[in-house]
């Protein structure tokens, strides 16, 4: 196997250079996708944390107002609970999207290509 590989490299070195260039292009593309993935994860984490923090603060304020103000049938007490719901929904949506993103494996295309090349070398 090694002997035939060395013979091929000696006879046609441009094939090895072309193959290495293909690996470099694939690695650059994977790096670009990985950085975009990390950036999106960062923004989703910030959105989840900020949404959860805002929901907790607004829920605390709503609880204090509910305890202090008299509740009458014509009052808009439902607003006290509706306002913290929006950032809570944002936090849940961001957390669910983050959880779904954790299933993706980085550098997958490069690993698949390496496995294909390794199988071809063994054949």
N, C-alpha and C positions, 0 to 999 in steps of 0.2 A: 504494500500500500504506500509506504513512504517513498519507495524507489520510483513508483509511477508518478507520484505527486511531484517529486523533485525533477523528474524528467520533463513533466509538463511545465513547471516553472522555468526551467532552463530553456525550453523550446519556445514558449510563448509568455514572457514576463508581463506583457500588456494585459493578459487575462487576469493575473493576480492583482495588478494595479486597478483594473476596472472593477474587480470584485471588491477590493478595499474601498474604492470610491463609493460604491453602492452602499457599503456598510456605513460609511461616514454620513452619507445623505440620509439614510434611514435613522441613524442615531440623532442627527440634527432635527429631523422631523419629530422623532419621539421626544426629544428634549423640549421642543416648542410646545407639543401637546401636554407634556408633564408640567411645564411652567404655567400654562393656561389653566390646567387642572388645579394646581396649587393656589393660583390667584383666586379662582372661583371658590375654592374651599375656604380661603381666608375671608372673602366677602360674606360667604354664607355663615361662617362662624361669628363674624362681627354682627351680622343681622340677627342671628339667634340670640346672642348675648344681650345686645341692645334691646331687642324686642322683649325678652324675658325680664330684663331690668325695668323697662318702662311699664310693663304689665304689672309687675309687683308693686312699683311705686304708685301707679294710678289705682290699683286695687286697694292699697293702704289708704290713700286719700279718700277713695269712695267709701271705704268702711268707716273712716272717721266722720265723713259728712253724713252718712246714713245714721250713725249713732247720735250725732248732734242735732240734726234737723228733724223737725216733725214731719212724718210721712202722712200726706193727705191723699185722698183719692184723685184729686186733680193735679198732683205734683208729678213731675217726670222722674220718678225714682229709677225707672229702667235705664236712664242715661248713666246713672252711677255705675252700673254693671256693664253697659254697652261700651263705654269709653275704654276700659282696660282690655276689652276683648280683642280689639284690632291689633295692638302690638303682641298680644298673646298668640293670635293666629299667625302673625308674621314669624314669631319665634318657632312655632310648631312647624310651619311650612319650611323654614330654613333648616331646622333639625332633621326633618324627614328627607329633604334633598341631600343633606350631608350624609345621612345614613345610606342612602342609595348610591352615593358617589364612592363610598368606602369599598364597594364590591369590585370596583375597577382595579385591575392590576397594572401598575406602570411598567413601561418597557416591554410590553407583551409582544409587539411586532418584531422587535429585535430578538427576543427569546425564540420565537417561532422560526425566524429566518436562520438563527444559529443551529437550531435542532434540525432543520432541513439540510443545511450544509454539512452538519456532522453525519447525518444519515447518508448523504451522497458520498462523503469521504470514505465511509466504511464499506460502501457498496463496491 
